[in-house]
Amino acid sequence: MSEQEVSQEQQEERKRTLYPYARRLMMEKHSDSQRKELLMEKGLTESSAQQLVRDLRQEQIRLHQNQWDDTNQDDAMRNMAIGGVICAIGLFVTFTSYQSAASSPSGGSYTLAWGAILFGGFQFLRGVYQMME
């Protein structure tokens, strides 16, 4: 093995061992340049330190995107559930009051819970739309 290959292997090993340290620096809100300098003080070359900082930044972006996706999906499911329940309640009130009026000998009147039906339907469709985004 050449000296450069050993050095490259050593740098890769150092990057693996310093990875938890670099993550802690990121959690402590150090800037990218500060992290790079601190990693170089621990024995990484400038290019290896820069690569590790870049890899951690990409990981942070991916994690943030996954959290955002999970939050949006939770919001969508909540909107669909709330909308579905409100719409179902409006339909239930309308149906039962109509059945009561229809079975009455004098005819009677019934309630059309159109507000709950429309609001619930809108909320449900809003959730469906959010889910598709």
C-alpha positions in Angstrom: 0.0 0.0 0.0 1.2 3.5 -0.8 1.5 6.2 1.9 -1.4 8.1 0.3 -3.8 5.0 0.5 -2.9 4.5 4.2 -3.5 8.2 4.8 -6.9 8.0 3.0 -7.9 4.9 5.0 -6.8 6.7 8.2 -8.9 9.7 7.3 -11.9 7.6 6.6 -11.5 5.8 9.9 -11.1 9.2 11.7 -14.3 10.5 10.0 -16.2 7.4 11.2 -14.9 7.9 14.8 -15.5 11.6 14.8 -19.0 11.4 13.3 -20.7 11.4 16.8 -18.6 14.3 17.8 -19.5 16.2 14.6 -23.2 15.5 15.2 -22.9 16.9 18.7 -21.3 20.0 17.3 -24.2 20.4 15.0 -26.7 20.0 17.8 -24.8 22.6 19.7 -25.5 25.0 16.8 -21.9 25.5 15.8 -21.5 27.0 12.3 -20.2 24.9 9.4 -16.9 26.7 9.5 -16.5 26.2 13.3 -17.3 22.5 12.9 -14.7 22.2 10.2 -12.1 23.9 12.3 -12.8 21.7 15.4 -12.7 18.6 13.3 -9.4 19.6 11.8 -8.1 20.1 15.4 -9.1 16.4 16.0 -6.9 15.3 13.1 -9.0 15.4 10.0 -7.6 17.0 6.8 -9.4 20.1 5.5 -11.1 18.1 2.7 -12.2 15.3 5.0 -13.5 17.8 7.6 -15.4 19.6 4.8 -16.8 16.4 3.5 -18.0 15.3 7.0 -19.6 18.7 7.6 -21.3 18.5 4.2 -22.6 15.0 4.9 -24.0 16.1 8.2 -25.7 19.1 6.6 -27.3 16.8 4.0 -28.5 14.4 6.7 -30.0 17.3 8.6 -31.9 18.5 5.5 -33.2 15.0 4.9 -34.3 14.6 8.6 -36.0 18.0 8.5 -37.8 17.1 5.2 -39.0 13.8 6.8 -40.3 15.6 9.9 -42.1 18.1 7.7 -43.7 15.3 5.7 -44.8 13.5 8.9 -46.3 16.7 10.2 -48.2 17.4 7.0 -49.5 13.8 6.9 -50.6 14.1 10.5 -52.4 17.4 9.7 -54.1 15.8 6.7 -55.3 12.8 8.6 -56.7 15.0 11.4 -58.5 17.2 8.9 -60.0 14.2 7.2 -61.1 12.7 10.5 -62.6 15.9 11.8 -64.3 16.7 8.5 -65.6 13.1 8.2 -67.1 13.1 11.7 -68.7 16.6 11.4 -70.2 15.7 8.0 -71.5 12.3 9.3 -73.1 14.1 12.3 -74.8 16.6 9.9 -76.1 13.7 7.7 -77.2 11.7 10.8 -79.2 14.7 12.2 -80.7 15.4 8.8 -81.6 11.7 8.2 -83.1 11.1 11.7 -85.1 14.3 11.8 -86.5 13.5 8.3 -87.4 10.0 9.4 -89.1 11.4 12.4 -91.1 13.9 10.3 -91.9 11.3 7.7 -93.3 8.8 10.2 -95.4 11.4 12.0 -99.1 11.3 11.0 -99.3 15.1 10.6 -96.1 15.2 8.5 -94.0 17.5 10.7 -90.8 19.3 9.8 -87.2 18.2 9.7 -83.8 19.8 10.1 -81.4 20.0 7.2 -78.0 20.3 8.9 -76.4 21.8 5.8 -73.8 23.8 7.6 -72.3 20.7 9.3 -72.5 18.8 6.0 -70.8 21.5 4.0 -68.2 22.3 6.6 -67.4 18.7 7.3 -67.2 17.9 3.6 -64.9 20.9 3.0 -62.7 19.9 5.9 -62.5 16.3 4.7 -61.6 17.4 1.1 -59.0 19.7 2.5 -57.4 16.8 4.3 -57.4 14.7 1.1 -55.7 17.6 -0.8 -53.1 17.9 1.9 -52.4 14.2 1.7 -51.8 14.4 -2.0 -49.2 17.2 -1.7 
